[in-house]
């Protein structure tokens, strides 16, 4: 049986978008998809969850993110 997904909001200076992710999938997948959708380079961005930087290797579960939580995208 497949793992349930959660919805995470990603907010930047232009607005918000929602991503459906699995709690145990590294955030790199979300970050890469965000960059592809927006045409922005990952190296120039920081991703924050609960105000703290997110490592691409961490998972939503490890960061305590739950359905509906927000990840902020800021200039690095």
PLY file of the C-alpha trace (Angstrom):
ply
format ascii 1.0
element vertex 76
property float x
property float y
property float z
element edge 75
property int vertex1
property int vertex2
end_header
0.00 0.00 0.00
1.37 3.44 -0.88
2.19 6.01 1.73
-0.34 8.80 2.28
0.53 12.25 1.01
0.37 15.65 2.65
-0.10 19.08 1.10
2.61 21.67 1.74
2.26 25.30 0.77
5.33 26.99 -0.69
5.34 30.78 -0.49
7.74 33.14 -2.27
7.76 36.85 -3.11
5.28 36.32 -5.97
2.67 34.14 -4.27
1.96 30.62 -3.09
1.68 27.18 -4.63
0.79 23.83 -3.15
2.76 20.60 -3.41
1.54 17.12 -2.62
4.38 15.13 -1.04
4.97 11.94 0.91
6.10 12.52 4.51
9.22 10.33 4.10
10.38 11.70 0.73
13.40 14.06 0.91
12.51 17.71 0.29
14.94 17.81 -2.64
12.09 16.58 -4.85
9.83 19.47 -3.78
12.68 21.99 -4.14
13.61 20.75 -7.63
9.98 20.84 -8.76
9.55 24.35 -7.35
12.64 25.56 -9.24
11.46 23.92 -12.48
8.00 25.50 -12.19
9.32 28.97 -11.41
12.45 28.96 -13.56
14.57 29.94 -10.57
17.98 28.47 -9.71
18.13 26.42 -6.51
21.52 27.85 -5.57
20.11 31.35 -5.12
17.27 30.29 -2.83
16.74 29.31 0.77
13.83 27.16 1.92
12.54 27.70 5.47
10.20 25.54 7.54
9.05 26.95 10.87
11.63 29.72 10.30
14.58 27.32 10.09
16.54 26.38 6.95
15.53 23.11 5.24
18.16 20.70 4.00
17.27 18.97 0.72
18.02 15.61 2.36
15.52 16.10 5.21
11.97 14.84 4.99
8.73 16.60 5.95
8.29 14.04 8.73
11.78 14.71 10.15
11.05 18.46 10.19
7.67 18.01 11.87
5.76 19.27 8.82
2.15 18.22 8.55
-0.67 18.69 6.07
-1.17 22.38 5.25
2.16 23.62 6.64
4.12 26.38 4.92
7.64 26.42 3.47
8.96 29.91 2.74
11.33 30.56 -0.16
13.78 33.42 0.38
16.91 34.68 -1.41
20.00 32.78 -0.21
0 1
1 2
2 3
3 4
4 5
5 6
6 7
7 8
8 9
9 10
10 11
11 12
12 13
13 14
14 15
15 16
16 17
17 18
18 19
19 20
20 21
21 22
22 23
23 24
24 25
25 26
26 27
27 28
28 29
29 30
30 31
31 32
32 33
33 34
34 35
35 36
36 37
37 38
38 39
39 40
40 41
41 42
42 43
43 44
44 45
45 46
46 47
47 48
48 49
49 50
50 51
51 52
52 53
53 54
54 55
55 56
56 57
57 58
58 59
59 60
60 61
61 62
62 63
63 64
64 65
65 66
66 67
67 68
68 69
69 70
70 71
71 72
72 73
73 74
74 75
